[in-house]
Amino acid sequence: MITVVTGNAGKAKEVASFFAGITEVDHVSVEMIEPQDANLAEVARSKAKQAFCALKRPLIVDDTGLFVDALNGFPGAYAAFVQDSIGNAGMLKLLAGVSNRSAYFETVIAYADENGIETFSGRVNGEITGEERGYEGFGYDPIFAVGDKTLAEMTLAEKNLVSHRSRALTAFRDWYISRL
């Protein structure tokens, strides 16, 4: 069994879909101090260490950043804080009148068990749309497009074929299965 440590039920659902038929996945929320660091891997490692100390069982945590070219990579590793502070409307306002809307999402998953911590990353390139589109997903999904669809316009199955989290989860799953 793998425990997904997150306060975001949407993330937990995405993770569980990757492990159907392989292992059980449960979801818990653990209060952690998130370090302020521009390096996603360092943030994920710190959170994994804290969560493992609290739960003492195999678990994963992740950290995700949104890197917008026109904003010199902002919000980067601070994407969750920016989402909570200004939301999608604020991000769209920051990019009003900007023609270069290229961006990428990156996720780093940290797996912790009694043997230590391993990290796995995934990235997807896309662009920030001019308006919110779609009703699936969470966070920036309604304003981040891959091709002609936002992540919020995709079904979970479609999103799992292209997303940053799915790429990190695939790398983790392949490693995890190789250890079984």
N, C-alpha and C positions, 0 to 999 in steps of 0.2 A: 504494500500500500504506500502511496505517496500522498503527503499532505500539501495542499496548496495554501500558502499563507498570503492572504490578501483581504482587504476590505471591500474588494470589487467583485460582486457575484458574477458579472459578465466575464471577467478574466477566468474565474474558476470554471465556468461553463465551457469556455474555449479549451482549457487545459484538459478537462475531463473527456472532451470529445476526441482528443488525441490518444487517450489511453484505453478507450473502450476495447474490451477483450484482452487487454494486456495485464492491467493491474487496477485495483480499486483506487479511486481518488476521492479524498475528502477535502473539505474546505474549512479553514478556521481563520479568524482574524486575531492577530497578536499586536498589541501596542509595542511599537518600536520607535527608536529615535533614528530618523532618517538623516544620514550625514549630508551636509551640503557640499557636494563635489561635482564637478563637471564630468567626471568619468563614470559612466553608467555601470561598468563592471565593479568598480570600487563600492558604489552605493549598494548594488545587489549583494556583493560579498558581505558587507557590513550587516545588511538586513538578514541575510541567511544565518550568519553567526549568532545574531541576537535571537532569532526565532528558534534555532536549534538548541541554544542554551535554555530557552524557556520550555520547549516541548519535548526535547530528547527523543525525536523520531525523525526518519527521513522526510525531507520536505523540499519544496522549491518556493522561491520568491522571484520576483522579477523587478526590473526597473526599465522604464521606457522613456525615450526622449523623442521629441519632435524637433527637427532641425530645418529651419526655413532659410533658404539661400538669401533672399532679399533682406532678411533681418540678421545677417551674419551668424546664422546658426541658432539664433534665439527661437524658442525658449530652451532648446537642448534638453539637458538633464532636469531642468526645472519645469518641464511640461505640465506635470500634475499641479504644481503650485499656480502656474499661469492659468490653467483650466479652471481651477477653483476660484481664482481671483477675477479674471475677466471673461472667461468662457469663450465659446466659439464666436459670439458676437464681437467681443473685444479683439480677437485675433483677426477677424474679417475687417474690423475698423483699422487695425494697424496696417493692413495690406491694401486699404482703399487706394485706388489709383496706381498701384504697383503692377507692372506687366510681368515681371519675373516672379512666378508663384511656385517655382520648383521647391520641393521639400523632400525630406525622407524621415521615416520612422525607424528607430532602432530599439530593439529589446534585448536585454541581457537577462538570462535566466541563471540563477545560482541554485545549485542542488547541494544540500548539506546532509551529511550523515556522520556516523561515528568515525569515518575515515577522512573527513575533511570536506572541502568545498570545491566544486567544479563549476565553471561558467560556460555558457553557450549563448551565442548571439545570432541575431537575424535582423535583416534590414530590407526595407522596401522603399523604392523611389516613387514619387508621385508629385502631386501639386495641390495647393490649397485652392479650393473653388471660390467663386464669387459670392456664393450663398449656401446655406445649409440645404442638404438634399438627403432624403432617406430617413428611415425610422429604426433601423436595426443597430446593433452595436452600442457603443458608449463613447464618451469623451469627444475627441476630435473626429471620430468616424464620419459625421455628417459633412465635414468640410475638407476631408482628405480623399482625393481621387487617385485611383490607379486605373489608367486608361480612361474610359468614358463613364465609370461608375465610382461613386464614393464608397468607402467601406460600409457606410450605413445603408447603402442601396443593395448591398450584397447579402445573400443568405449566409448563414454560418459556414456552410460547405464551400461556397464561393470564396468567402473571406479566408478560410483556411488554406486555400490554394495559393494565395498571394501575400498574406500579411507578414509583417515583421515578427509578430509573436509566433505565427505558425512556423516560420523558418527557424526560429530559435528552439521551438518545441520539437521540431523534426530532428534537429541536431541532438537535442537532449534525449529524445525517445530512442534514436538509433544507438546512442552511447549506453543508455539504460538497458535496452534489450541485449546488447552485446555482453552485459555483465550477468544476465540471468542464467 
